[in-house]
Amino acid sequence: MSNAYLAADLIIARSGAVTCSEFRTLGRYALFVPLPIGNGEQRLNAMDLVEAGRAQIVQQSDFDAHYVQENIKGLLEQSEKTHIAGDPTELLAAEKIVNLIEYVSQVGR
């Protein structure tokens, strides 16, 4: 998915925990449409990205053809001007996980 995210002009996605983590790592701008069921977890997943200016949220009940028609130009402009570096904390965490897996695989031999 990372190649698709990097190639896209605008990304519209649900805001599950893994998806939001990918966006933090890749440093991409997104429009999130959280699932309306549950306890608002998907909205919470995206809030730090929204607060950092790296995403917007639209409720599913508001996300329709009219919303896209009215907002697509602004969303594309925002996505284009928001060239963001990935979060180094996320990248460091991934590196640590790989190192741990390599260590465990060597010790287990």
MOPAC internal coordinates of N, CA, C and O (Angstrom, degrees):
PM7 1SCF
backbone

  N    0.0000 0     0.00 0     0.00 0    0    0    0
  C    1.4540 1     0.00 0     0.00 0    1    0    0
  C    1.5172 1   111.67 1     0.00 0    2    1    0
  O    1.2310 1   120.10 1   151.60 1    3    2    1
  N    1.3211 1   117.42 1   -28.40 1    3    2    1
  C    1.4602 1   118.77 1  -175.63 1    5    3    2
  C    1.5222 1   111.74 1   -59.54 1    6    5    3
  O    1.2310 1   119.55 1   141.40 1    7    6    5
  N    1.3357 1   118.47 1   -38.60 1    7    6    5
  C    1.4630 1   120.37 1   178.26 1    9    7    6
  C    1.5237 1   111.51 1   -64.39 1   10    9    7
  O    1.2310 1   120.35 1   141.61 1   11   10    9
  N    1.3176 1   116.93 1   -38.39 1   11   10    9
  C    1.4625 1   120.74 1   177.77 1   13   11   10
  C    1.5243 1   110.09 1   -65.85 1   14   13   11
  O    1.2310 1   120.28 1   136.19 1   15   14   13
  N    1.3264 1   117.07 1   -43.81 1   15   14   13
  C    1.4628 1   120.39 1   178.07 1   17   15   14
  C    1.5220 1   111.01 1   -59.95 1   18   17   15
  O    1.2310 1   120.55 1   135.11 1   19   18   17
  N    1.3269 1   116.56 1   -44.89 1   19   18   17
  C    1.4585 1   120.77 1  -177.01 1   21   19   18
  C    1.5227 1   112.33 1   -67.94 1   22   21   19
  O    1.2310 1   119.89 1   151.76 1   23   22   21
  N    1.3250 1   117.81 1   -28.24 1   23   22   21
  C    1.4625 1   121.47 1  -178.76 1   25   23   22
  C    1.5285 1   112.87 1   -84.89 1   26   25   23
  O    1.2310 1   120.16 1   163.35 1   27   26   25
  N    1.3153 1   117.30 1   -16.65 1   27   26   25
  C    1.4638 1   121.29 1  -173.77 1   29   27   26
  C    1.5243 1   112.61 1   -77.94 1   30   29   27
  O    1.2310 1   121.13 1   -34.82 1   31   30   29
  N    1.3394 1   115.44 1   145.18 1   31   30   29
  C    1.4620 1   121.02 1   173.54 1   33   31   30
  C    1.5204 1   110.75 1   -78.45 1   34   33   31
  O    1.2310 1   120.68 1   145.91 1   35   34   33
  N    1.3073 1   116.30 1   -34.09 1   35   34   33
  C    1.4573 1   122.03 1   178.27 1   37   35   34
  C    1.5171 1   107.60 1  -148.17 1   38   37   35
  O    1.2310 1   120.69 1   -42.75 1   39   38   37
  N    1.3024 1   116.28 1   137.25 1   39   38   37
  C    1.4577 1   120.75 1  -179.58 1   41   39   38
  C    1.5205 1   108.53 1  -113.40 1   42   41   39
  O    1.2310 1   121.08 1   -53.66 1   43   42   41
  N    1.3176 1   115.54 1   126.34 1   43   42   41
  C    1.4550 1   122.39 1   175.35 1   45   43   42
  C    1.5193 1   105.74 1  -117.07 1   46   45   43
  O    1.2310 1   120.75 1   -57.22 1   47   46   45
  N    1.3310 1   116.18 1   122.78 1   47   46   45
  C    1.4628 1   119.21 1  -172.64 1   49   47   46
  C    1.5226 1   110.94 1  -151.93 1   50   49   47
  O    1.2310 1   121.36 1   -15.50 1   51   50   49
  N    1.3223 1   115.00 1   164.50 1   51   50   49
  C    1.4590 1   120.89 1   167.05 1   53   51   50
  C    1.5238 1   106.60 1   -70.60 1   54   53   51
  O    1.2310 1   120.58 1   -15.63 1   55   54   53
  N    1.3075 1   116.50 1   164.37 1   55   54   53
  C    1.4657 1   119.02 1  -176.86 1   57   55   54
  C    1.5224 1   111.63 1  -115.90 1   58   57   55
  O    1.2310 1   121.61 1  -125.60 1   59   58   57
  N    1.3262 1   114.52 1    54.40 1   59   58   57
  C    1.4551 1   120.10 1   173.68 1   61   59   58
  C    1.5188 1   110.20 1   -68.35 1   62   61   59
  O    1.2310 1   120.56 1   -15.47 1   63   62   61
  N    1.3020 1   116.53 1   164.53 1   63   62   61
  C    1.4689 1   121.27 1  -176.60 1   65   63   62
  C    1.5256 1   112.22 1   -59.49 1   66   65   63
  O    1.2310 1   119.98 1   135.90 1   67   66   65
  N    1.3227 1   117.65 1   -44.10 1   67   66   65
  C    1.4676 1   120.45 1  -178.50 1   69   67   66
  C    1.5242 1   110.35 1   -67.43 1   70   69   67
  O    1.2310 1   120.35 1   136.49 1   71   70   69
  N    1.3200 1   116.93 1   -43.51 1   71   70   69
  C    1.4644 1   120.31 1   179.08 1   73   71   70
  C    1.5222 1   110.71 1   -59.32 1   74   73   71
  O    1.2310 1   120.03 1   133.29 1   75   74   73
  N    1.3187 1   117.54 1   -46.71 1   75   74   73
  C    1.4679 1   120.45 1   179.95 1   77   75   74
  C    1.5215 1   111.03 1   -63.57 1   78   77   75
  O    1.2310 1   120.24 1   142.28 1   79   78   77
  N    1.3053 1   117.15 1   -37.72 1   79   78   77
  C    1.4622 1   120.43 1   176.82 1   81   79   78
  C    1.5247 1   110.50 1   -62.66 1   82   81   79
  O    1.2310 1   120.39 1   137.40 1   83   82   81
  N    1.3313 1   116.85 1   -42.60 1   83   82   81
  C    1.4669 1   120.38 1   177.50 1   85   83   82
  C    1.5236 1   111.00 1   -60.32 1   86   85   83
  O    1.2310 1   120.35 1   138.96 1   87   86   85
  N    1.3198 1   116.94 1   -41.04 1   87   86   85
  C    1.4560 1   120.31 1  -179.59 1   89   87   86
  C    1.5247 1   111.28 1   -67.49 1   90   89   87
  O    1.2310 1   120.22 1   142.59 1   91   90   89
  N    1.3157 1   117.19 1   -37.41 1   91   90   89
  C    1.4674 1   119.73 1   176.21 1   93   91   90
  C    1.5226 1   110.10 1   -61.97 1   94   93   91
  O    1.2310 1   120.32 1   136.76 1   95   94   93
  N    1.3151 1   116.99 1   -43.24 1   95   94   93
  C    1.4593 1   121.71 1  -177.78 1   97   95   94
  C    1.5190 1   111.74 1   -69.44 1   98   97   95
  O    1.2310 1   120.43 1   135.11 1   99   98   97
  N    1.3282 1   116.78 1   -44.89 1   99   98   97
  C    1.4600 1   120.49 1  -176.11 1  101   99   98
  C    1.5183 1   113.08 1   -80.17 1  102  101   99
  O    1.2310 1   120.45 1   159.14 1  103  102  101
  N    1.3101 1   116.74 1   -20.86 1  103  102  101
  C    1.4515 1   119.54 1  -179.99 1  105  103  102
  C    1.5146 1   113.14 1    71.10 1  106  105  103
  O    1.2310 1   119.95 1  -137.57 1  107  106  105
  N    1.3091 1   117.70 1    42.43 1  107  106  105
  C    1.4596 1   121.66 1  -179.81 1  109  107  106
  C    1.5207 1   110.69 1  -106.26 1  110  109  107
  O    1.2310 1   120.85 1   -29.30 1  111  110  109
  N    1.3316 1   115.97 1   150.70 1  111  110  109
  C    1.4540 1   123.11 1   176.09 1  113  111  110
  C    1.5275 1   108.32 1   -85.75 1  114  113  111
  O    1.2310 1   120.29 1   -35.55 1  115  114  113
  N    1.3222 1   117.05 1   144.45 1  115  114  113
  C    1.4662 1   119.20 1  -176.95 1  117  115  114
  C    1.5225 1   112.14 1  -146.29 1  118  117  115
  O    1.2310 1   121.93 1   -23.47 1  119  118  117
  N    1.3129 1   113.92 1   156.53 1  119  118  117
  C    1.4557 1   122.50 1   166.77 1  121  119  118
  C    1.5184 1   105.35 1  -107.66 1  122  121  119
  O    1.2310 1   120.86 1   -62.91 1  123  122  121
  N    1.3197 1   115.97 1   117.09 1  123  122  121
  C    1.4547 1   120.84 1  -179.15 1  125  123  122
  C    1.5231 1   110.60 1  -100.07 1  126  125  123
  O    1.2310 1   121.35 1   -42.48 1  127  126  125
  N    1.3224 1   115.03 1   137.52 1  127  126  125
  C    1.4584 1   123.00 1   175.03 1  129  127  126
  C    1.5281 1   105.98 1  -120.12 1  130  129  127
  O    1.2310 1   120.20 1   -90.58 1  131  130  129
  N    1.3399 1   117.22 1    89.42 1  131  130  129
  C    1.4662 1   119.57 1  -176.33 1  133  131  130
  C    1.5301 1   111.68 1   -64.12 1  134  133  131
  O    1.2310 1   121.29 1   -32.42 1  135  134  133
  N    1.3259 1   115.13 1   147.58 1  135  134  133
  C    1.4621 1   119.50 1   173.71 1  137  135  134
  C    1.5275 1   108.77 1   -60.20 1  138  137  135
  O    1.2310 1   120.17 1   -43.50 1  139  138  137
  N    1.3191 1   117.28 1   136.50 1  139  138  137
  C    1.4664 1   119.28 1  -178.62 1  141  139  138
  C    1.5256 1   113.34 1   -79.43 1  142  141  139
  O    1.2310 1   119.92 1   174.21 1  143  142  141
  N    1.3258 1   117.76 1    -5.79 1  143  142  141
  C    1.4658 1   120.30 1   179.47 1  145  143  142
  C    1.5253 1   109.62 1   -95.11 1  146  145  143
  O    1.2310 1   120.67 1   -11.35 1  147  146  145
  N    1.2963 1   116.33 1   168.65 1  147  146  145
  C    1.4597 1   120.33 1   179.74 1  149  147  146
  C    1.5167 1   110.88 1    91.53 1  150  149  147
  O    1.2310 1   121.38 1    22.04 1  151  150  149
  N    1.3113 1   114.96 1  -157.96 1  151  150  149
  C    1.4630 1   121.31 1  -176.54 1  153  151  150
  C    1.5199 1   112.49 1  -110.71 1  154  153  151
  O    1.2310 1   120.23 1  -153.05 1  155  154  153
  N    1.3067 1   117.16 1    26.95 1  155  154  153
  C    1.4556 1   121.00 1   178.46 1  157  155  154
  C    1.5134 1   114.18 1    82.29 1  158  157  155
  O    1.2310 1   120.48 1  -162.58 1  159  158  157
  N    1.3376 1   116.68 1    17.42 1  159  158  157
  C    1.4637 1   120.05 1  -177.83 1  161  159  158
  C    1.5215 1   112.05 1   -60.40 1  162  161  159
  O    1.2310 1   120.35 1   138.56 1  163  162  161
  N    1.3366 1   116.94 1   -41.44 1  163  162  161
  C    1.4614 1   118.85 1  -177.01 1  165  163  162
  C    1.5285 1   111.46 1   -66.15 1  166  165  163
  O    1.2310 1   120.22 1   144.49 1  167  166  165
  N    1.2948 1   117.18 1   -35.51 1  167  166  165
  C    1.4739 1   119.91 1   176.06 1  169  167  166
  C    1.5290 1   109.45 1   -64.33 1  170  169  167
  O    1.2310 1   120.42 1   135.46 1  171  170  169
  N    1.3143 1   116.79 1   -44.54 1  171  170  169
  C    1.4673 1   120.62 1   178.70 1  173  171  170
  C    1.5283 1   111.48 1   -63.23 1  174  173  171
  O    1.2310 1   120.18 1   142.18 1  175  174  173
  N    1.3359 1   117.26 1   -37.82 1  175  174  173
  C    1.4648 1   120.74 1   178.69 1  177  175  174
  C    1.5233 1   111.50 1   -56.37 1  178  177  175
  O    1.2310 1   120.46 1   143.01 1  179  178  177
  N    1.3178 1   116.73 1   -36.99 1  179  178  177
  C    1.4638 1   121.32 1  -173.95 1  181  179  178
  C    1.5253 1   113.94 1   -91.06 1  182  181  179
  O    1.2310 1   119.30 1   168.06 1  183  182  181
  N    1.3080 1   118.95 1   -11.94 1  183  182  181
  C    1.4644 1   120.65 1  -170.87 1  185  183  182
  C    1.5236 1   114.09 1   -60.48 1  186  185  183
  O    1.2310 1   119.06 1   140.19 1  187  186  185
  N    1.3233 1   119.40 1   -39.81 1  187  186  185
  C    1.4619 1   118.87 1  -179.76 1  189  187  186
  C    1.5243 1   110.73 1   -66.72 1  190  189  187
  O    1.2310 1   119.96 1   146.83 1  191  190  189
  N    1.3291 1   117.67 1   -33.17 1  191  190  189
  C    1.4630 1   120.70 1   176.15 1  193  191  190
  C    1.5279 1   110.72 1   -68.44 1  194  193  191
  O    1.2310 1   120.30 1   140.16 1  195  194  193
  N    1.3236 1   117.03 1   -39.84 1  195  194  193
  C    1.4633 1   121.39 1   177.28 1  197  195  194
  C    1.5267 1   109.72 1   -63.92 1  198  197  195
  O    1.2310 1   120.53 1   132.17 1  199  198  197
  N    1.3261 1   116.60 1   -47.83 1  199  198  197
  C    1.4644 1   120.99 1  -178.88 1  201  199  198
  C    1.5231 1   112.36 1   -63.23 1  202  201  199
  O    1.2310 1   120.31 1   152.22 1  203  202  201
  N    1.3287 1   117.01 1   -27.78 1  203  202  201
  C    1.4658 1   121.41 1   178.34 1  205  203  202
  C    1.5301 1   112.15 1   -86.44 1  206  205  203
  O    1.2310 1   120.05 1  -178.39 1  207  206  205
  N    1.3397 1   117.50 1     1.61 1  207  206  205
  C    1.4571 1   120.77 1  -179.92 1  209  207  206
  C    1.5136 1   113.67 1    76.75 1  210  209  207
  O    1.2310 1   120.65 1  -159.59 1  211  210  209
  N    1.3221 1   116.37 1    20.41 1  211  210  209
  C    1.4671 1   120.92 1  -176.68 1  213  211  210
  C    1.5198 1   113.10 1  -104.52 1  214  213  211
  O    1.2310 1   120.31 1  -179.42 1  215  214  213
  N    1.3429 1   117.00 1     0.58 1  215  214  213
  C    1.4646 1   119.87 1  -178.65 1  217  215  214
  C    1.5204 1   109.90 1  -164.26 1  218  217  215
  O    1.2310 1   121.53 1   -15.19 1  219  218  217
  N    1.3188 1   114.69 1   164.81 1  219  218  217
  C    1.4560 1   123.16 1   169.97 1  221  219  218
  C    1.5206 1   107.17 1  -127.06 1  222  221  219
  O    1.2310 1   121.23 1   -22.25 1  223  222  221
  N    1.3234 1   115.25 1   157.75 1  223  222  221
  C    1.4619 1   121.18 1   176.59 1  225  223  222
  C    1.5216 1   107.98 1  -121.30 1  226  225  223
  O    1.2310 1   120.98 1   -42.37 1  227  226  225
  N    1.3183 1   115.73 1   137.63 1  227  226  225
  C    1.4592 1   121.45 1   170.79 1  229  227  226
  C    1.5279 1   106.75 1  -130.93 1  230  229  227
  O    1.2310 1   121.17 1   -43.43 1  231  230  229
  N    1.3184 1   115.36 1   136.57 1  231  230  229
  C    1.4587 1   119.74 1   178.76 1  233  231  230
  C    1.5250 1   109.65 1   -71.24 1  234  233  231
  O    1.2310 1   120.49 1   -34.26 1  235  234  233
  N    1.3163 1   116.67 1   145.74 1  235  234  233
  C    1.4584 1   121.10 1  -178.47 1  237  235  234
  C    1.5227 1   111.18 1   -56.00 1  238  237  235
  O    1.2310 1   120.19 1   142.31 1  239  238  237
  N    1.3320 1   117.23 1   -37.69 1  239  238  237
  C    1.4702 1   120.62 1  -179.12 1  241  239  238
  C    1.5286 1   112.12 1   -64.68 1  242  241  239
  O    1.2310 1   119.84 1   157.79 1  243  242  241
  N    1.3343 1   117.91 1   -22.21 1  243  242  241
  C    1.4644 1   122.33 1   178.82 1  245  243  242
  C    1.5249 1   112.89 1   -97.62 1  246  245  243
  O    1.2310 1   120.44 1   169.84 1  247  246  245
  N    1.3281 1   116.76 1   -10.16 1  247  246  245
  C    1.4624 1   120.95 1  -174.58 1  249  247  246
  C    1.5258 1   109.94 1   -91.22 1  250  249  247
  O    1.2310 1   121.58 1   -79.47 1  251  250  249
  N    1.3181 1   114.59 1   100.53 1  251  250  249
  C    1.4602 1   120.63 1   178.57 1  253  251  250
  C    1.5273 1   108.54 1  -143.94 1  254  253  251
  O    1.2310 1   120.58 1     5.69 1  255  254  253
  N    1.3278 1   116.49 1  -174.31 1  255  254  253
  C    1.4647 1   120.72 1  -177.78 1  257  255  254
  C    1.5266 1   111.23 1   -59.60 1  258  257  255
  O    1.2310 1   120.28 1   141.46 1  259  258  257
  N    1.3228 1   117.07 1   -38.54 1  259  258  257
  C    1.4657 1   120.49 1   179.08 1  261  259  258
  C    1.5315 1   110.61 1   -63.12 1  262  261  259
  O    1.2310 1   120.32 1   136.79 1  263  262  261
  N    1.3276 1   116.99 1   -43.21 1  263  262  261
  C    1.4683 1   120.46 1   178.31 1  265  263  262
  C    1.5248 1   110.39 1   -59.41 1  266  265  263
  O    1.2310 1   120.66 1   133.07 1  267  266  265
  N    1.3247 1   116.35 1   -46.93 1  267  266  265
  C    1.4670 1   120.33 1  -179.20 1  269  267  266
  C    1.5205 1   109.85 1   -61.84 1  270  269  267
  O    1.2310 1   120.21 1   133.52 1  271  270  269
  N    1.3284 1   117.21 1   -46.48 1  271  270  269
  C    1.4629 1   121.36 1  -179.14 1  273  271  270
  C    1.5288 1   110.93 1   -60.02 1  274  273  271
  O    1.2310 1   120.10 1   138.13 1  275  274  273
  N    1.3043 1   117.42 1   -41.87 1  275  274  273
  C    1.4638 1   121.69 1  -177.97 1  277  275  274
  C    1.5254 1   113.36 1   -74.64 1  278  277  275
  O    1.2310 1   119.86 1   153.03 1  279  278  277
  N    1.3232 1   117.88 1   -26.97 1  279  278  277
  C    1.4618 1   120.65 1  -170.11 1  281  279  278
  C    1.5204 1   116.07 1  -116.07 1  282  281  279
  O    1.2310 1   119.33 1   171.03 1  283  282  281
  N    1.3227 1   118.88 1    -8.97 1  283  282  281
  C    1.4615 1   120.24 1  -171.74 1  285  283  282
  C    1.5260 1   112.45 1   -61.06 1  286  285  283
  O    1.2310 1   119.76 1   138.52 1  287  286  285
  N    1.3096 1   118.06 1   -41.48 1  287  286  285
  C    1.4664 1   120.56 1  -178.67 1  289  287  286
  C    1.5248 1   110.61 1   -61.71 1  290  289  287
  O    1.2310 1   120.27 1   131.74 1  291  290  289
  N    1.3144 1   117.10 1   -48.26 1  291  290  289
  C    1.4612 1   120.96 1   179.33 1  293  291  290
  C    1.5185 1   112.60 1   -64.06 1  294  293  291
  O    1.2310 1   120.62 1   140.97 1  295  294  293
  N    1.3250 1   116.42 1   -39.03 1  295  294  293
  C    1.4647 1   120.28 1   178.71 1  297  295  294
  C    1.5245 1   111.07 1   -65.17 1  298  297  295
  O    1.2310 1   120.35 1   137.14 1  299  298  297
  N    1.3308 1   116.93 1   -42.86 1  299  298  297
  C    1.4648 1   120.34 1   178.41 1  301  299  298
  C    1.5250 1   111.21 1   -64.60 1  302  301  299
  O    1.2310 1   120.55 1   138.67 1  303  302  301
  N    1.3340 1   116.55 1   -41.33 1  303  302  301
  C    1.4665 1   120.06 1   177.81 1  305  303  302
  C    1.5221 1   110.71 1   -63.06 1  306  305  303
  O    1.2310 1   120.32 1   135.65 1  307  306  305
  N    1.3142 1   116.99 1   -44.35 1  307  306  305
  C    1.4631 1   121.22 1   179.42 1  309  307  306
  C    1.5218 1   110.47 1   -62.97 1  310  309  307
  O    1.2310 1   120.54 1   137.06 1  311  310  309
  N    1.3217 1   116.57 1   -42.94 1  311  310  309
  C    1.4578 1   120.84 1   179.50 1  313  311  310
  C    1.5236 1   110.91 1   -62.75 1  314  313  311
  O    1.2310 1   120.81 1   138.59 1  315  314  313
  N    1.3325 1   116.06 1   -41.41 1  315  314  313
  C    1.4617 1   120.60 1  -178.63 1  317  315  314
  C    1.5289 1   111.98 1   -67.41 1  318  317  315
  O    1.2310 1   120.18 1   139.29 1  319  318  317
  N    1.3230 1   117.25 1   -40.71 1  319  318  317
  C    1.4694 1   119.17 1  -176.86 1  321  319  318
  C    1.5277 1   112.93 1   -83.93 1  322  321  319
  O    1.2310 1   120.71 1   167.08 1  323  322  321
  N    1.3146 1   116.25 1   -12.92 1  323  322  321
  C    1.4555 1   120.19 1  -179.27 1  325  323  322
  C    1.5154 1   109.14 1   -98.55 1  326  325  323
  O    1.2310 1   120.98 1  -111.93 1  327  326  325
  N    1.3152 1   115.73 1    68.07 1  327  326  325
  C    1.4620 1   120.09 1   175.19 1  329  327  326
  C    1.5200 1   105.93 1   -82.87 1  330  329  327
  O    1.2310 1   120.82 1   -67.89 1  331  330  329
  N    1.3068 1   116.03 1   112.11 1  331  330  329
  C    1.4582 1   121.30 1  -169.38 1  333  331  330
  C    1.5143 1   110.30 1  -119.02 1  334  333  331
  O    1.2310 1   121.18 1   -42.79 1  335  334  333
  N    1.2976 1   115.35 1   137.21 1  335  334  333
  C    1.4664 1   119.25 1   172.63 1  337  335  334
  C    1.5215 1   108.29 1   -76.99 1  338  337  335
  O    1.2310 1   120.37 1   -32.57 1  339  338  337
  N    1.2960 1   116.91 1   147.43 1  339  338  337
  C    1.4618 1   120.75 1   176.56 1  341  339  338
  C    1.5177 1   110.84 1   -63.14 1  342  341  339
  O    1.2310 1   120.98 1   -21.66 1  343  342  341
  N    1.2950 1   115.74 1   158.34 1  343  342  341
  C    1.4598 1   122.33 1   179.44 1  345  343  342
  C    1.5256 1   109.17 1   -72.73 1  346  345  343
  O    1.2310 1   119.92 1   -64.12 1  347  346  345
  N    1.3351 1   117.77 1   115.88 1  347  346  345
  C    1.4657 1   119.60 1  -178.28 1  349  347  346
  C    1.5240 1   113.06 1   -62.21 1  350  349  347
  O    1.2310 1   120.13 1   154.25 1  351  350  349
  N    1.3176 1   117.35 1   -25.75 1  351  350  349
  C    1.4605 1   120.53 1   177.53 1  353  351  350
  C    1.5220 1   110.22 1   -63.06 1  354  353  351
  O    1.2310 1   120.38 1   136.56 1  355  354  353
  N    1.3235 1   116.87 1   -43.44 1  355  354  353
  C    1.4611 1   121.24 1   178.89 1  357  355  354
  C    1.5253 1   110.50 1   -64.34 1  358  357  355
  O    1.2310 1   120.27 1   137.88 1  359  358  357
  N    1.3285 1   117.09 1   -42.12 1  359  358  357
  C    1.4582 1   120.43 1   179.93 1  361  359  358
  C    1.5208 1   110.83 1   -65.60 1  362  361  359
  O    1.2310 1   120.39 1   139.84 1  363  362  361
  N    1.3296 1   116.86 1   -40.16 1  363  362  361
  C    1.4565 1   121.23 1   178.38 1  365  363  362
  C    1.5281 1   110.16 1   -63.68 1  366  365  363
  O    1.2310 1   120.50 1   139.57 1  367  366  365
  N    1.3166 1   116.66 1   -40.43 1  367  366  365
  C    1.4650 1   120.29 1   178.45 1  369  367  366
  C    1.5227 1   110.52 1   -61.84 1  370  369  367
  O    1.2310 1   120.33 1   136.79 1  371  370  369
  N    1.3173 1   116.98 1   -43.21 1  371  370  369
  C    1.4692 1   120.29 1   178.78 1  373  371  370
  C    1.5217 1   110.72 1   -62.36 1  374  373  371
  O    1.2310 1   120.54 1   138.82 1  375  374  373
  N    1.3162 1   116.58 1   -41.18 1  375  374  373
  C    1.4671 1   120.57 1   178.99 1  377  375  374
  C    1.5313 1   110.65 1   -63.56 1  378  377  375
  O    1.2310 1   120.36 1   138.57 1  379  378  377
  N    1.3174 1   116.92 1   -41.43 1  379  378  377
  C    1.4632 1   120.72 1   179.06 1  381  379  378
  C    1.5280 1   111.13 1   -64.06 1  382  381  379
  O    1.2310 1   120.38 1   141.15 1  383  382  381
  N    1.3104 1   116.87 1   -38.85 1  383  382  381
  C    1.4627 1   120.52 1   178.93 1  385  383  382
  C    1.5217 1   110.16 1   -63.57 1  386  385  383
  O    1.2310 1   120.47 1   135.10 1  387  386  385
  N    1.3257 1   116.71 1   -44.90 1  387  386  385
  C    1.4702 1   120.83 1   178.55 1  389  387  386
  C    1.5211 1   110.21 1   -61.06 1  390  389  387
  O    1.2310 1   120.16 1   134.74 1  391  390  389
  N    1.3258 1   117.30 1   -45.26 1  391  390  389
  C    1.4658 1   120.88 1   179.18 1  393  391  390
  C    1.5257 1   111.60 1   -61.08 1  394  393  391
  O    1.2310 1   120.55 1   139.18 1  395  394  393
  N    1.3169 1   116.56 1   -40.82 1  395  394  393
  C    1.4626 1   120.93 1   178.96 1  397  395  394
  C    1.5291 1   110.83 1   -64.68 1  398  397  395
  O    1.2310 1   120.34 1   136.47 1  399  398  397
  N    1.3121 1   116.95 1   -43.53 1  399  398  397
  C    1.4683 1   120.62 1   178.47 1  401  399  398
  C    1.5223 1   110.41 1   -62.10 1  402  401  399
  O    1.2310 1   120.33 1   136.58 1  403  402  401
  N    1.3221 1   116.98 1   -43.42 1  403  402  401
  C    1.4673 1   120.43 1   178.67 1  405  403  402
  C    1.5275 1   110.71 1   -62.50 1  406  405  403
  O    1.2310 1   120.33 1   137.48 1  407  406  405
  N    1.3262 1   116.97 1   -42.52 1  407  406  405
  C    1.4594 1   121.37 1   179.69 1  409  407  406
  C    1.5282 1   110.70 1   -62.51 1  410  409  407
  O    1.2310 1   120.74 1   131.53 1  411  410  409
  N    1.3213 1   116.19 1   -48.47 1  411  410  409
  C    1.4637 1   120.81 1  -178.54 1  413  411  410
  C    1.5245 1   110.40 1   -62.89 1  414  413  411
  O    1.2310 1   120.02 1   140.92 1  415  414  413
  N    1.3154 1   117.57 1   -39.08 1  415  414  413
  C    1.4696 1   119.41 1  -179.81 1  417  415  414
  C    1.5275 1   111.25 1   -67.62 1  418  417  415
  O    1.2310 1   119.69 1   149.11 1  419  418  417
  N    1.3260 1   118.19 1   -30.89 1  419  418  417
  C    1.4656 1   121.07 1   178.02 1  421  419  418
  C    1.5235 1   111.21 1   -76.39 1  422  421  419
  O    1.2310 1   119.87 1   139.44 1  423  422  421
  N    1.3093 1   117.85 1   -40.56 1  423  422  421
  C    1.4618 1   122.49 1  -179.48 1  425  423  422
  C    1.5213 1   110.14 1   -68.05 1  426  425  423
  O    1.2310 1   120.33 1   145.89 1  427  426  425
  N    1.3171 1   116.97 1   -34.11 1  427  426  425
  C    1.4562 1   121.37 1  -177.09 1  429  427  426
  C    1.5175 1   114.43 1   -74.69 1  430  429  427
  O    1.2310 1   119.65 1   176.05 1  431  430  429
  N    1.3018 1   118.27 1    -3.95 1  431  430  429
  C    1.4793 1   120.55 1  -177.78 1  433  431  430
  C    1.4850 1   111.85 1   -80.41 1  434  433  431
  O    1.2310 1   120.10 1   180.00 1  435  434  433

